[in-house]
Amino acid sequence: MTFGMTMLVVMTILVLFGVGQRILDRMRLSDKGAVMFMLAIFIGGLLPDIPLGDRISINIGGAIIPFILVVYLYIKAGTAKEKIRSIVASILAGAAVFLAGRFLPAEPEAMMVDPNYVYGIVAGIIAYMMGRSRRASFIAGVMGVILADIAQGVENVIMGIPSPIRLGAGGVVDAIVLSGILAVILAEVVGEFREKLQGGTKKGHLIFEHGEFSEELEPDIKSKQSEEARSDEED
């Protein structure tokens, strides 16, 4: 079992025991939903690739399921600002991973660490730096790896490289899992640290409802729901 698959199993067990509940709430993702997606990625990663044409295929667990999860979280994004930031962060993370592939040795055996782990770390860090919120960071971390994989396939076609194009296959699952988890952890840890330095979240007076922060509620409702008004965006 690869490192990425092992992380999926560990994260699934932790979620089943209630660990990370607040992070999932801020991402607008339920425990059951998170477990469902993680199991789907794990099982899909073990299934054969789906052929899309001559020498082109796509992996269910390494591309299709992560993309569906990203689309779901994108739709759940509370503000247009968060959606735009997640798109920009995804593009930048993808570019960083693609460029990282140019500087790493051509032979993976020449490295002490699997290059896919490096790609995951690079994507996760860039995703957090540009995405900032838990949700946007996760979207960018996952999409950064997927976009880089697509870009590599397009380059192979343009350059006439005869090697098969397998989107999401091989170690891409490891990179996607690592980048997504790392981006969310960075957003959570750094976000909490910044909130403590600021004496609390900057949006503590707002109410989070239906994916949006609002000030239009009555004062008594505000006081009743104040604990739910913590921001998912650390500006």
C-alpha positions, -999 to +999 in steps of 0.1 A: +000+000+000+014+034-010+019+063+013-012+082-001-034+051+003-022+047+038-030+083+046-065+078+032-071+048+055-058+067+085-079+098+077-110+077+072-105+061+106-099+095+123-131+110+107-151+080+118-139+086+154-149+123+151-115+138+146-114+169+124-152+176+128-147+213+129-125+214+098-151+194+079-178+218+091-159+248+079-154+231+045-192+224+044-185+187+042-202+161+064-185+132+081-204+107+059-196+127+028-159+129+037-157+091+043-176+084+011-152+104-010-121+090+007-133+054+002-142+062-034-107+076-040-091+045-024-112+020-043-110+040-075-073+041-073-072+003-074-094+000-104-081-002-140-078+031-159-107+041-182-095+044-218-104+078-235-087+072-268-054+061-284-028+060-256-050+082-233-067+069-202-079+083-169-079+069-134-111+070-113-094+074-079-066+097-091-086+121-112-124+116-116-134+113-079-111+141-067-124+164-095-160+156-084-151+165-048-135+197-059-166+207-079-188+200-049-167+221-026-164+249-052-202+250-054-204+252-016-179+281-015-196+310+004-184+340-015-174+349-050-140+360-036-133+325-023-143+310-056-120+333-075-092+327-051-095+290-054-093+292-092-062+314-091-046+292-064-053+261-085-036+275-115-006+287-096-003+254-077-005+235-110+022+257-126+044+252-095+041+214-097+046+214-135+078+235-131+090+213-102+090+184-126+115+203-147+140+207-119+137+172-104+160+145-118+146+127-149+151+094-131+130+090-099+155+064-086+181+092-083+160+109-056+158+098-019+121+108-019+094+098-043+089+129-066+052+125-063+056+134-026+075+165-036+047+175-060+022+170-032+041+192-008+047+219-034+011+219-044-001+219-007+021+249+003+012+270-028-024+261-024-025+274+012-005+305+005-029+315-023-061+298-012-060+308+025-094+293+035-097+256+043-120+250+014-101+270-012-067+256-001-080+220-005-095+228-039-062+243-051-041+215-036-060+188-055-066+208-087-029+219-088-018+182-091-046+174-116-038+204-138-001+197-138-009+161-148-031+174-177-004+199-187+022+171-189-002+151-211-008+180-234+030+186-237+035+150-246+010+153-274+025+185-287+061+172-286+051+139-301+063+119-271+049+084-276+045+075-240+009+067-228-010+095-211-025+082-179-043+110-161-044+104-124-026+071-125+006+060-108+017+082-079-007+110-088-031+097-061-004+100-035+004+136-046-033+145-046-040+131-011-008+147+003-014+181-013-051+183-002-044+172+034-013+194+038-031+225+024-060+221+048-037+214+078-017+246+070-049+266+067-062+253+100-030+256+120-020+290+106-055+303+106-060+294+143-027+310+152-036+342+134-070+343+151-054+340+185-029+368+177-058+390+166-079+382+196-105+363+176-118+360+141-123+392+122-158+381+113-169+370+147-199+394+145-212+378+113-236+348+109-227+319+086-259+308+068-263+288+036-226+293+027-227+330+033-218+355+061-247+379+068-254+408+091-291+409+083-303+388+113-319+401+144-297+408+174-312+379+195-306+355+166-270+368+163-263+361+200-277+326+197-257+317+167-224+335+175-205+303+179-213+295+142-200+328+130-163+318+128-149+326+094-136+300+069-115+327+054-084+342+071-080+374+051 
